[in-house]
Amino acid sequence: MVDLRIEKRNGAMIWKQEIKKLEKDMRISVDDDCVALCLVGGMVLDEYRAGERRMLNEGGRLSKQYKKSNFSFIVFNREKPASVKWGVGKTPVTYEDRKLGGIALSISAYGHCDVVIHDASKLWAKMPSEYTEDDVVEASEIESFIQKEIIAKVAPILSKELNKIGDYTKVTAAINDLNSVITYAMPDLESMGLHVEKVVIEGLKFTDESEEIIEKHKESKVAKLDTDIAHERAEQLKSVLDAVSGREDR
């Protein structure tokens, strides 16, 4: 019997560990938070998790079945998320603001989303070769791989939710709700072997052009309010003068 331990690698999200020689009755143990998939010819034969001590090639069965095949492990950290930064600044999202009579406003936003590995063998197969040639995929490489797709998915969801709010005075206060809604509405990345765990908006700001529109709206409201107050005071003064004039006529 041969013991083989699959050890966690600092900073790695997925890594490949070759089995140089497939021994009979190999007892496999895996570090905490990790899952090891045993592959032969690109096919997953079995998976090994922390807390288990299970056999690989028990009784030499696999050696006989796959005589000329290479065995390896694809190992992944199932707890560690990859934080993917996103931003909609160069192409801000737009929505129609009902408080401004349906005028289109634009917003720049940035943040991050946490993704976890759902299917390590699928992700490994999808990753560009330059990321896997050293047999280790780090969180930054996963971020680089899916960043454009995340941005493309966040923008339309954010625009849709802002249209539901439709009031520039309520947008900033709605960030926490937007985080939850976007996380729930974000299409999953199952085809890439990933799962979106959480989306976080770190910054949300109207574009300069939209800020100008908002300021003009505020100024017009103040001007109208001043006009209304002046009109109301004039009416009150007229009523007083009419009353005084009426008493003098008598």
Secondary structure, DSSP 8 states (H G I E B T S, - for coil): -EEEEE---TTEEEEEEE-SS--SSEEEEE-TTEEEEEEETTEEEEEEETT--EEESGGGHHHHHTTT--EEEEEEESS--EEEEEEEEEEEEEEEEGGGTSEEEEEEEEEEEEEEES-HHHHHHHS-HHHHTTSEEEHHHHHHHHHHHHHHHHHHHHHHHHHHH--GGGTGGGHHHHHHHHHHHS---GGGTEEEEEEEEEEEEE-HHHHHHHHHHHHHHHHHHHHHHHHHHHHHHHHHHHHHHHHHH-
